[in-house]
Amino acid sequence: MHVHVYGACVWSEHPHTSTHTSTHIHTHPHPHIHTHPQEPTRIHTRTRWRAHAPRTLAAQVEETFKKRPVNLDQLAEHIHLLEGEQAAFEKTEARFEPLETQYRLLEKFEVAVKDYELERLAGLRGEWQGYRRTLAEVQIRLHKAKADFKDDLLQSLTDFNAQVQTMRNDFQRNAPFDADVSSARAKELIAEYKGQVAALRGREADMRAGLDIFSIEPPVNKETSQTEKDIELLDQVWGMLDEWNANMEEWKYGKFATMDVTTIEEAAGKYSKRILRLQKEVKHWKVLDTLKERVEAIKKLMPLIMDLRNPAMRARHWKQLMDEVGKSFDPNSDAFNLEVVLDLGLEHHQETISALSAAAGKELAIEEAIQKIEAQWETLVLDLTDYKGDYLKLRAVDDLYSALEDNAVGISTMKASRFAASFLGELDRWEKSLSHISETIEMMMGVQRKWMYLESIFVG
């Protein structure tokens, strides 16, 4: 016969500490008797180890508790370990009886057991009570350490809140809210404040475990959250300002005649929308106001730029503008760009330039109308036909008279315009030419009719 026993740990099987390994003992409630001759010896070996294991594990736990926790993480670990050990009291004590039963079985089967094993078995319950007293003392020490740490934590929390407020005040005083600082310096300051906020968040995270231990509500820390938001917005504003300045450099020094006005208008419109969105979250930031002013300035220049780039502008118009400004410049030069326009202060003469551009447009219409008259008479032909094989005669003059009438009315209308001053000489010339053409056609038609009437008399 032999007894079939499943092993287990008598001591605590606490799973939360790294200082010892749990050993499980399961004692079958109804031992079975077998006849294998070596089974009592194997039972003895396993039972002896199980009786020794609890002391080793207890020693490891006690060794952990001998070290005073030096920070909140260690304090939390000790408290967690203690709570686990205390929670296992009843379960651990329930395992003493099965172990003692196993030794009684060994005695029944006359298995030799050394005296020191029996002594340890006899002292097991006493050692367990001693271990419980040790844990009670540990609980008292941890309670005192917890109180000390709580005082330190509360002081740290007070210091943290003060640091948060100090940092917020410094940010509001010295952050680059004004465009007077350089872009490089603004980026440096933003990076510095990002670092400070990260440090505060790190310290806040470090305190979180301690706050959880003492069930203290963590600080709301609205100031740091607002600072984080402001830093993000500042980063956006300065990024937009840099982009705008880069675009302006390109626009200012590009050739004026080939400037892409549509692209500038679209860019200015997009920036205006982004600025409007930012203004809903940001109040009284001078750097944003500066960006808005610069965008609005280029938008105000757009009518001026379009007037100056009017293809109807002729040398006479540019001369009038130079006389108005009191400065000379070459609008057709590659060096003539937006920067030159601003240096000349042409934006201060926008009303004059607008009037000149409008007049140039009206004058261009007169110029093109004169060119159309010239082109028409260059291509208009006389409708001549054969007459009796020996002569040519004008067959039809309706197109000639229609053109003469239309052109005469057009020239009369143009001469009445206040924008015709530059073309009066040309209009007078065409007025006389048309009159001469009309008289010539009438004379030719009269001679032709008379000749054809008198031909029979003269020829006969």
Buried (B, 14 or more C-beta within 10 A) or exposed (E): EBBEBEBBBBBBBBEEBEBBEEBEBEBEEEBEEEEEEEBBBEBBEBBBEBBEBBBEBBEBBBEBBEEEBEEBEBBBBBBBBBEBBBEBBEEBBEBBEBBBBBBEBBEEBEBEBEEEBEEBBEEBEEBBEEBBEBBEEBBEBBEEBBEEBBEEBBEBBEEBBEBBEEBBEEBEEEBBBEBEBEBEEBBEBBEEBBEBBEEBEEBBEBBEBBBEBEEBEEBEBEBBEEBBEBBEBBBBBBEBBBEBEEBBEEBBEBEBBEBEEEEBBEBBEEBEEBBEEBEEEBEEBEBBBBBBEBBBEBBEBEEBBBBBBBEBBBEBBBEBBBEEBEEEBEBEEEEBBBBBBEEBEBBEBBEBBBEBBBBBBBBBEBBEBBEEBEEEBEEEEEEEEEBEEEEEBBEEBEEBEEBBEEBBEBBEEBBEBEBBEBBEEBBEEBBEBBEEBBEEBEEBEEEBEEEEEEEEEEEE
